[in-house]
């Protein structure tokens, strides 16, 4: 099985409120609220860390969950968010574009 990489769409507005992320999709103004687990995934989605590492290092220690089940759930969530253009999913690392000032995000 190939490793998957996930990255946040830099064009999505995101704010954390009481431990949950609120996301606004720019192309259709859809608002999403992520629960605590999904928020961890969102915050960890840097495009360079494989999804399985995010699950093992960030999600499993926080919740009592089997790593295989957590990985499948995380992959399903990432693909669902990618379907709304909120997140990117790839079998290769996803480099993030430089900010307008030339400083990497």
N, C-alpha and C positions, 0 to 999 in steps of 0.2 A: 504494500500500500504506500502510495506517495505521501510525502509530507505536504501539509497545506499551510499556507501563510495567509494571514488576514491583516487588512489595513483599514483604518477609518477613511472615509471619503472626506477630504479636507474642505469640501463645500457644504458640509452638513453643520448646522449650528448645534452646539451641545452645551448643556449646563447640568451640573450635578445639584440635586435638591434632595436633602435628607437621605443620602446614600443611593439614590436612583438617578440615572441619567435621563434627561429630557432631550430628545433629538428632533430637529426640524429639518425635513427634507426640502431642499431649496427648489427643486423642479416642480413640485406639486403642493408644497406647503403642508404636507402630512406631518403630524406630530406623533412621535413614538415615546413611550415611557418604558425604560428598561428596568427590570428587577435587579436585585443585588448581584446575582450571578452574571446576568447579561452585562451589567455595568462593569464588572471585573474584566470580562472579555473585551468590551469596548475600549476600556482604558489601556489594556495590554496589547491591543491590535496595532503594533508598530510596523507591520509589513516585513520585518526581518526575523522575528521570533516565530518558530513553527507553532502551529495551533496545539499540537500535543504537549509541547513544553509549557505553554500558557496554562493548559488544563492541569498538568501535574504540579507545576510550581505555584500557581495562583488560585485555581479553583478548588482542587482537591483538599489542600490544607485548610481552606475556609469552611468547607462543607463536608459532611460525611457522605461521600459518594464514591462508587466504584469508578476507577479511572477510565475504563472502557465505555461505560455508560455516559460518563461526563464528556468524554471526547465526542461520542456520537451526538449528544445533545448540543454541544458547542458547535460542531460542524453543521448541524441542521439549522441552528440559529444564525450562524454566519452566512450560510447560503440564503436563508430567508431575508436577512438584512441586505445582502448583495442584490437580491431580486428587487429591492426598493431603492437601489443605488446609494445605500447608506454605508455599505462596507464593500471592500474588494476581497475576493478569494482567489488564490492562485497556487499552482504547484511549484512556483518559483518565488524567491523573495521579491517583495514589492518595494522598490526604492521610493521614498517620499520626495516630492518636488521641493526644491529650495524655495524659501519664502522670498518675497520681492526684494528684501534687503540682502539676499544671498546667504542668510543664516539658515541652516537646516532646522527643520521642526522637530 
